Amino acid sequence: MSTPLDNPDQGGLATLDRELEELIREETIEPGDHERFSHYVKKDKILESAITGKPVRALCGKKWTPGRDPEKFPVCPTCKEIYESLQQ
């Protein structure tokens, strides 16, 4: 009978490392205009991102890690349009 230590590439930490690397690849930050605009994101997602460092997805679909003062930038026109359509 073998143990996970006999075959380290068949599970355990090696599997967790591969799964983590795959998740990181899936969570790539998209390039684009997110540096020029403030985007609309659910407040709970902003808090989660602040705690975990995980990127957030705005209403317009942009994905990034928040880290700057949104008051210093104009609102993303696409986010604003989507938000206003949801309010009706």
N, C-alpha and C positions, 0 to 999 in steps of 0.2 A: 504494500500500500504506500502511495506517495503522499507527501504533504505539500502545501503551497510553497514551502521553503525549498523543496526539491526542484520545482519548476517555477521560478519567480516570474517568468513571462506569461504565465497562464492565469493570472489573477492577482489579487491583493493590491499592493501599492502600484504596480505597473499598470494595472487596469484603471485604477483611479487617476493616475497621471495622464493616461491616454484620453480618458473621458474629459478631464479638465482641459487639456489642450484642445480638444474638439469644441468644447463650450466656448473657449476663448476665441477660437477662429470664427465661430458663429456670431459672436458678439462684437465683431469689428465695427469700428466707428466710421460712419460714412463721411466722406469729404463733401464739401459744399458750402452753402451760404450760412451755416449755423453760426459762423463767427461774426456775421453782419447783422443778425436779427435775434430778437428774443422770441422764443417759441412757447406755445401752450402745451403744458404737460400736467397730468393729475398731481395734486399736491403730495399724495402718499408716495408716488413714484419718485418725486424730488427728494423726499425724506429718506426713502430707501436707498437712493443713489448716494446721498450724503453719508450714509452709514456704511454701505458696502462698496461704493466706488463703481457700481454697475451702471452702464450707460442707460439712458432713458430714450423713449421714442415719443416725439412730439405728434400733435394731431396731423401735421403735414407729412409725417413719415420720417423725418430726420431723426437720426440716432446719434447721440453724443453724451458725454459726461459733463453735467453742469458744473460750473466752477467760477462764474463771473457774475457781476451785478446786472440783472436783466433790465434794470431801470435805465441803463446807459445806452440802450440800443432800441431801434424801432421794432415794433411787433411784426413778425413774419406775416405777410399778407395772406398766404395760404392758410396758416393756422387761424388767423382772424376770421376768414371767410367760413371755414369749417365750424368754428366755435359759434359764430352768429347763426349759422344754419341749424345748429343743434338747439339753440335757444327758442326757436319758433315752434 
